[in-house]
């Protein structure tokens, strides 16, 4: 079966995407939580943990060195914190860009030969904040706008590879709980997207027929 590498697979949208692709792909489950990755791999038919610190260039280079062919690369790892710009330190800005942008950029760069070999597909899980920047979301929104720009350039420079940006609205995940704590608001899971709904959209893009290229997918809760 084709190989899919999914970052952020220990929980949330990443874990849901792994389950959504489990019947069609061999899976590498990227993330920091080794226990969660092992538990998820145990419940899927052909999956193994890929515990790599994405912000460590040396570790990333070593972990990708034996991957000669990759059919699908899903970037689901990310962090989000919100608050006014006056409280956003340089360290906060750097953290957002390191995890949300540079980690994805470098992993993709290292795997470009493997993706070219299969005519592969890169999926970048973005955010509604990557299309509209609202007060309080400065560093996070800026990182997601940067990720959107990267996807557009990658799509133009690598015509043999499909590149899809996915823009979910608020989703019922641990990250969303952190965001709502920062905002000082109630957590209303029933008003948010389910991770499985986002994963279903990613599966649709990945399994699209060969001539079809879903470049952007925007998902909002009803």
N, C-alpha and C positions, 0 to 999 in steps of 0.2 A: 504494500500500500504506500501511497505518497506520504512524505514526512512533513509534519507540522510542528514548529517550535512556537510555544506560547509563553510569553513572559507574564509575570503577575498571576500565575496559574494556581497559587495556593488558596485563593479566595475570590469572591466577587465575580466580575465579568470574565476574568481569566479562567477561573475554574469552570464557569458555566460554558465558556467557549470550548474548553477541553472536552466536556461531556457532549457538546453538540457535534464535535468533529470525530468523536471516538469510533464511530462505525465506518468512517471513510478514510481515516488517516492513522498512521503510526505517530505517536505523540511524544515530544520532549516537553516536560513540564518545568518551566523556569520559575524561580522564586527564591526567597530567602528562608522560608519556613520549611525545613527539611521534613519534619514530621507531617505537616499538612500535605506536602507534595507526595510523600510516600503513601499516605492514606488514600489520596486521590488516584494515584497510579494503580493501587491495589484493586480499585473498583472498576477500572477500565480495561478493555481487552488487550491493548497493545500500547502501553505507555510506561515511561520511566522518568524519574525525577531528573532535573537539570538544575541543581542548586548553585547558582552563580551570582556573585555580587556585580550587578550591572555597571556600577560606577567605578569598578576597579579595572582599568584597561588591561593590565597584565593577566588577571584572572579571566577576563572576557576573551582575550586572544588565545589563551591556552584552551579554554572550553570549546572554542569554535574551530580549532585547528584540524580536527578530524572529521569535520562535516563537509563532505565534498558535494553533496546534493541536498538541497532543501526546497520543498515545494511550496510551503506556506510559512510565513513568519508573521505572527500576531503580536504586536506590541500592546500589551494591556497593563503593564506595570506603570504606576504613577502615584503621585502624592498630591494632596490638595490642602491648603490652609487659606483662610480668608481673614480679612481685616483691613483697616484703612492704610493708605500708602504711607502715612507718617509713622506707622508702626512697623513697616516692612523693612527690615534691616537688609544690608547687602548680603548677609549670610542666608536670609530667607530667599532672596532672589537667586543666589547661586544654587541653593538646594533645589529649587523648582526646576531650574534649567538643567542641572546635572541629571536628575532623575527623569524628568518629563521629556527632555529633548536630547541631550548629549548621549545618554545611555542608548536611546533608540537609534540615533544617528550612527554611533560607533558600531553597534551590533549589526546594523544593516550593512554598513561599509565592509565589515569583516566577512559577511555572508554573501556579498554580491556575486562572487564567482559561483557559489553553490546555488544561488537563485537563478543566475543566468543559465546554468547547466540544465535546469528543469523548465525554464520559462515560467518562473515561480510567481508568487503573489505576496505582497507585503500589505498587511492590514494594520493601520494605526488607529487605536482607540483614542479619539480626541475628546471633545466635550462641547456642550452648547456654548461654553465660555470661549471656545476657539472660533466662534462665529460672531458673538456679541459680548463685548466686555462691559461689565456693570460695576458700579462702585463697590469696593471691598474685595474685588477679585483681581487686583493688579498683577502681582507676580504670577499667579496661576494662569490667568487669561493670557498674559503675554507669552508664557511658555507654550500654551496651546495654539496661539496664533503662529508662533514659530514652527510648531510641529506641522501645522497645516501648510505653511509655506514650504517646508522641507518635502512634504509629500508631493506637492505640485511640481517642484523642481525634479525630484526623483522620477516622477512619472514622465516628465519630458526628456530626461537624460537616458532613461532605461526603457525604451519602447518595447522591449521583449519581456518586460515584467509588468504584471498588473499591480497597481497601487491604489488602495482604497482607504479613504479617511472616513471614520465612523464618528458621528456626532450625537451621542446620547444626551437626553435631558437628565434630570436628577434620577439616580438609580439607587435602589435599596441595597446598599453595601456598607461595609465598615468605614470606608472613606467618607461616605455621605454622613454618617454619624459624627465623624470628626468635624465636618463642615458645619453641621447644624449646631454643634457645641460652640464653635467659633462664632456663629451668627447669633447664638443665644435664643434659638427658636426650638419649637417642639419637633420631635422626629415623627413624621407621619408617613409610615411605610406604604400605606394604602394609596397615597397620592403619587408615588414614585414608580418608575419602570422597574420591572424585575430583571435581574441579571440574565435570566434565561431568554427574555425578549430581545435583549441586545445581542446575545449569542446567536439567536436564530437569524438575525439580520446578517451577522458575520458569516454564518454558514451559507446563507443565500448568495452572498458575494463570492465566497470561496468556491462554491459548487456551480457557479454560473457557467453556461456553455462557453466553449473555447473562444467564440468570436465576441462575447459580451464582456464588457469591462465596467463594473460599477465603481465609478471614481469617488463618489461621495454618497454616504447614507446618513440621513438625518432622522433621528427617532425621538419622539416626545410622548410622554404619558397622556392618555386621553383624559 
